[in-house]
Amino acid sequence: MSIRQSSRSSTTLPFAQPFHFVERHMLDEGTFQRMIYMERKRSERSRKPLLLMMLDVGKACSSNGHSLPAIVSILSARTRETDLTGWYKNGSVAAVMFTEINLQDKDRVLSTILHRVSDALREQLSMEQFSQIQVTFHVFPETWNNESAPSRTNPTFYPDLESQARSRRSLLLMKRLMDVVGSVLALVALAPVFLAIASVIRLSSAGPILFRQRRIGHHGVPFDLLKFRTMYVNSDSSIHREYVKKLVAGRAEKQVTNGNGKQDGVYKLTSDPRITPVGAFLRRSSLDELPQFINVLKGEMSLVGPRPPLHYEVEDYALWHRRRLLEAKPGITGLWQVNGRNRITFDDMVRLDLRYAKTWSPWLDLKILLRTPLAVIEGAH
């Protein structure tokens, strides 16, 4: 039996109580995955961790069909009454979800689970069958910090998103077609604007025309987002880091947007000394975002979707904020940009992103795209 611990399961997670064995039935794939969804949502709110042990038993069962009942019996009898046992994939990947655990001694927990399960499997299976079973451990929530920014989000706790993607396959193909056609048309039609902006940037300050910035994309996959450069070369990012930290926490200062000096919505970074005079205009008009049509054409972004975050932004996310990385490909414009733009809090931005992901359709994309120019004009003033 081979053992693999998910690289993301870096949190320590021992049992809150001793084992009490109770034999019970395995949940089928659909029911077990729904339970994963419910426990994950509960964990997002309570911040209590989950530990998922998965056993790939496909090879062992294919070589001897009689081993399957033994494996099922062992898993249901060698786990606690509070744990959930079921099929992650019917007939091939069995799983146990441990829900009541604390954060003291992960190594002891994994060792205890592994010894109990492996000892029982050795008693019931041949050595050949035993060696064909692969065990993996996965922890939710994943630990994201300065030392281990995500490179790809673990999809194990999100089987609902995989099911959703399958049901939307034809619509997603239509969305991709819209992205390709739309980005090609935009790049061709706006070519003179690209040349004019590039010339002004080149003449106004030293440095490259395009600015490449590492962003976190769909499922945590990083990519280089393109913008027209709006800042002086080698600018310090600490100002923006501090602003983002306050923004995510809901502590950023609001911008004064009305005539009586009253704070009227958004957390907007103003008077940034890193920005060039030309860059200030490009940002107000959102013209600095035009090169992202190249990102769309490459498939890294969509015309419509949540904005892709910086790695240091993601480090400050609450658990439920992370879902915006999973539920939709990042976009140039989105639902919150046309419903408040710079007048809403970060939490509200994320809520609108999640609402978009849940209710998405090609027609909603078209509606958002048609509303974006007016939102840009209003935001510039």
N, C-alpha and C positions, 0 to 999 in steps of 0.2 A: 504494500500500500504506500503510495507516494503522498507526501504532505506538502502543501504550499499555503503560505500565509499571504493574504493580500498585502501588497506594499502599502496600501492606504490604511491598514488596520494598525496604526501606531499608538492607539490609545490603550491604556491598561484597563482591563475589564474582568474582574473576578466575580464569582457568584455572591449574591446577597444572602443566600441561605444554602444549606446542604441539599444534596440530591434526595428526592423521594420518588422512587420509580413507580410509574403507573402505566400499564400497557393500554394503548389506545390505537385507533385507526389512523392511517396516513390520510392527509387531506389531498384531494386531487389537485392537478396543476392550476386550474382556474381559481379554485377556492384558496389555495395557498398563496398565490400571487396577489389575490385581493387582500389577504391578511397582511402580506408584506406592505402593500400600499397603505393600509390603515395604520399599522404600527409605525411606519415611517412618518406619516402625518402627525401621529401622536408624539413621536420623538422630536419632530421639528418644533413643537410647542413646549414640550416638557424638558427637552435637552437630555433626557435619559437615553443612554446609548443602547444599541441593538447589536447582537453578535449573531451572525449567520454562518452556520457550518454547512457546506455543500459537499456531497459525495457523488462523484461521477462513477456510477456503477454499470454503465452501459456495456463495457467489455466483459466484465465479470458475469453479467446476466446473459449475454449473448453466447458465451462459451458453455454455460450451464443454466438453463431456465429455472432449475430447482433452487438456485441460490437467492432468487428475488424474494420469496416469502421469508427466508431467514434474515435477510438484510432489513426488510420492513419490520419484522418482529423485534430485532435488536434495537433499531432506532426508536421505536415507540416505547420500548421497555427500559431503555438506558438513558432516558432523559427525564427532566423534572415535570411535574404536573402543570407548571406554569409555562412550559415551553411549547412551541408549535412545531409539529412534524408534518411533512408533506412532500409532494413532488414539485420541484422547481420546473422540471421537464418530465412529463409522464414517462415512467419506465426506464429513464436513463440518468437523471440527476435528482437524487433525494436530498432533502435539506431539513435542518433543524434551526429554528429561530429562538434564541435565548433573549427574553425580554426584561427580566428582573435581575440586573447585574449592576455592580458598582465599579469604581475606578481605582482599584488598589494594586492588583497584581495580575496582570494579563498573562504572563508566562505560566503562572500556576493554574489559571483557568484553562488555557489551551491544553496544557499537559494533562489536567484532570479529565477533560472531555475526551481527548485523544486516547488516553490509556483505557478508559472505560469502553469506548466504542471499539477500538482496535483489538482489545483482549477478547471481547465478545465475538467479533468477526472471525478471529483466528480459530475460535472453538467451533464455529459453524461452517467455515469455508476451507477449501484446499488452499495451499500456499500459492498456487498459480492464480486462483481467483482473488485471493487477498492482495496479491501484488498488482492486480489490474485496477484496483480501486484508488481513485485520486481524491484527496480531501483538501478543501480550501476553506479559509476563514476570511470573513469580510466584516468590517466594522462600520456602523453608521452612528453618528456622523463622521465623515472623514475629517482629519485634522489638517487645516490649511493655515500656515503661518509663514513668517519671513524666510525660514529655512527650507520649507517644502511647499512652495506655491504649486497649484495643481497643473499638471500637463495634460491630463485627461481624467474626466470624472468617472468614477466607478459606476457602471450602469446596473449592477446587480440588484440594487434596492429600488430600481425604477422599471420593473417589467411592464407597468401600465403604459409607459411612454413607447416601448417597443410595439405593444399591441395597437396603440393609437397610430403609430407611423404606418403599420401594415394596413390599417383600415383607411388611411388617407393617401395611399400610394399614388393613385391616379391624380389626386388633387396636388400632391407634392410635385409630380412631374409637370403639371400645368404651371405651378408656381415657378419652377426652375426655368421653364420655357419663357415665362413672363420676365424673369430676371435676365436671361440671356438677350432676348430681343430688346428689352428696355435699356439695358446697359450699353449695347452696341449702338442703338439709336442715339442715346445721350452722348456717348463719346464722339460720334460723328457730328452730330448737330452742334455740340459745344466745343468743337475743336478750336475755332477762332477765340473763344473765351479762354480756353486753356492756354493758348499762345500768348494772349494779352496779359493774363495773370502771371505767367512764367516770366515774361519780360519785365514786368513791374517789380516782381520779387528780386530778380537778378540785379536790377538797377538800384534798388532801395537798400539792400543790406547784403553783407557777405554770407555765403553759405549755399547749400543745395536748394533747389527749387522745391523738391518733394521732401516731406518729413515722414519717416517710417517709424511707427510706434508699435511695440509688441502688445497685442491685445489677447484676451481670452475669448475664444469663439465657442461654437456649439459643442456641447459635451466636454468643455474644458480644453479643447484643442487650441493651442496658441497659433497666432498668425500675425503677419506684419500689416497693420492698417496704414493706408496711404492718405496723406493730407498735403495741401499746399503749406509750405513752411510759413508760420505766422510769428515765430519767436526768434530771438537772437540765438546764434550758435552757442552750444555748451551752456545753456541756461540751467540753473539749479532747479531740480524737481521738488525740493522740499516744500516750497510754497503750495504747490498743487497737492502734494501728499497730505499736508495738514488740512487743506480745504476739503479733500475727499473724505478724510477721517471724520471731520465734523459733519459733512453732508450726510454720510451714511448713518451717523449716530443721531441725526436730527438736531445738531447743535450749530450748524453754520449760520452766519448772519444773513438775514434777508436783504434783498436789494430794494432800495426805495424806488417805487415805480409810479407813484401818483403825486399830484401837485401839492398836497398838504404835508408832505414829508413823512407820511405814514408808511410803515413797512407793509407791502402788499404782495406777499408771496415770494417768490423764490430764492432759493439758495443759489446765488450766482456769484462767481468769483469776479470781482471788479478791480480795476486799477492794478493789474498784474504787470510789474515792471519788466517781465521777460518778453512781452509782446511788442512787436514793431508797430509803427503807425499804420503801415499797409496791412499788417496782420490783424490789427484791431478792426479795420473795415471788412476784411475777409471773414472774420469770425462773426461780426454782427450780421452780415448778409448770408452766412453759411456757405459762401463760395469756396472756403477752404476744404469743404467736404467733397467737392466734385471728383477728385481722383479715386474716391471709393467705388465709383462705377467699375474701376479695374478690379477691385476686390470682389465685386458682385459677379463680374464676368468669369473670374477664376473659381467661383463657387465657395469662397470663404465667407461671403456675406450674401444677403438678399436685399432687394430694394426696400422691403418692409420687414421690420423685426425689432427686437430689443437692441439697444446700443451695446456694443461689445466693451466690457470693462477692462481696466488696467489691472495688472496682477496685484498691486497694492490696494486697489479698491476691493477686490474679492476677499482679501485677507480680513477685512472688517465686516464682511457680510454676516447677517443673521442666517440661520439655517434655511429659512423659507426664501430668503433672497436668492439663494443658489439655484433655485428652480428656473430662474430666467435664463441660465446658461444651458439648461437641459431641454426646455420645452419648445424652443424655436431657434432657428438660425439667426444670428445678429443681422441688423439691417441699417440702412442709411437713415430712414425715417420710421416712425412707429406711432402707436396709438397715443402715447403720452405727449409726443411732440405736437400733435394736432388737438390735444385736449388739455391745454394748460401750459405746455412747453416749459417756460421758465417761471411758472407761478405755482408749482406744486412741490411737495416734499419728496424725498427719495423713496420713502415707503409707498407713497401714492404712485410714483413712477413704476415701481416694481409691480404693484397691484394691477396697473394698466397693462404692463407687459404680459403678466400672467393671464389677464382677461383676454388679451389678443391671442395668446397661444391656445387658449381653450375654445375661443369662438372663431378662430381663423377660417377664412375662405378666400378664394381669388377675388370675390366681389368686395370683401372687406379691404383687401390690399388695394384694389382700384380706388375705392372710396378714400382711403388714407392718402394715396398718391395725389389724388385730385385736390385734397384739402391742404397738402403740404406747402405749396407756394404761398398761399394766403397766410399760413401760420408763420412762415419764414419772414414775410413782410411785416407782420404784426410784431414778431419777436425782435426785429431790427430796430423797431421804434419803441 
